[in-house]
């Protein structure tokens, strides 16, 4: 096709240059069909927490895609094998430079900001299809104002999404019975379930240490309350230090009495019973491995919420909204934590999975762009069912573990037909 007859590229606005926004940018920039504009409020990447991507991101067969021991059956129940095959085929179109990075991140831990910098550098190194970047904090009115008919906007701004609650036309929080029936609801388009309140506690240990389900039980056997539950496969050993992260369930009253972030010294002074449980757990680690804690505990207190966007696209605006509204004239998608999230596992892998699927849909020349809204909505709902079932199972199993030693509490949590 000559340059005179080649259609103008579709403008794509990507809000948020976190890992999911950067991955989508890298996926979409490699085709002349799109002109990509990336918006980010941060000037540098500072998040240093360690992450490891799920192996299903680079799976090459249905069997390898479903190897997770927690939700293997759920995945097979939610997704038809043909749908999984379609997702696996989309992976084959991922440029080799990007796939090399993905494979490396599934092999071991690395800092989150290292992933972000690697993706950012990859985007900048591709000279054939440059990406326009803007450093700005884009609010919802500004995002909608910059949309022209036919534009695509992908919101990757995280759990406090810029556009999520703009995607439900003529709705108000609590309009339907599902909102009223749940412990927490936030916004016209956000279904939110408050699972519990917890402390996320991180510490450095001067020897190699890994945790399994048996470890969680044995090391908490003397703790009647405030059991520390480390995340299996989430400890990271860099050759000299092990980075350990876990959660301690607390009450709503405890939550209100604590600052958002504090250390072990503050914990011992204000919540000695929580500190004693941590000390007993750590003492059992030392008995096994003869190491020492390096530095102090790092603690944040958070509500653990499971949530999703009821509408993951602007489809409802196109169906029922005023035709001249920006969200009715353009295609808008939520990706990553803007669309859904769970506190019990690293959502970056889920965000990458949805980003790859969305990029594959948008790249299909045989599929009208407007039809991608239906396909993506259905896919997002399937992923939500997977996230919901997995999260509820993890929460239930954790509650059982916390109740070990208290027969009455344990029996209350055993729902037997």
ABEGO torsion letter per residue (X at the ends): XBAAABBBBBBBBBBEABAAAAAAAAAAAABAABBBBBBBABABBABABBBBBBAAAABABAAAAAABAAAAAAAAAABBAAAAAAAAAAAAABBAAAAAAAAAAAABBBBAAAAAAAAAAAAAABAABBBBBBBBBBBAAAAAAABBBGBBBBBAAEABBAAAAAABBGBBBGABAAAAABABBBEAABBBBBABBBBBBBBBBABBBBBBAAAAAAAAAABABGBBBBBBGABBBAGABBBBBBBBBBBAAAAAABBABBBAAAAAAABAAAAAAAAAAAAAAAAAAGBBBBEBBBBBBBBBBBBBBABABAAAAAAABBAABAAAABBBBBBEAAABBBAABBAAAAAAAAAAAAAAAAABAABBAAAAAAAAAAAAAAAAAAAAAAAAAAAAAAAAAAABGBAAAAAAABBBX
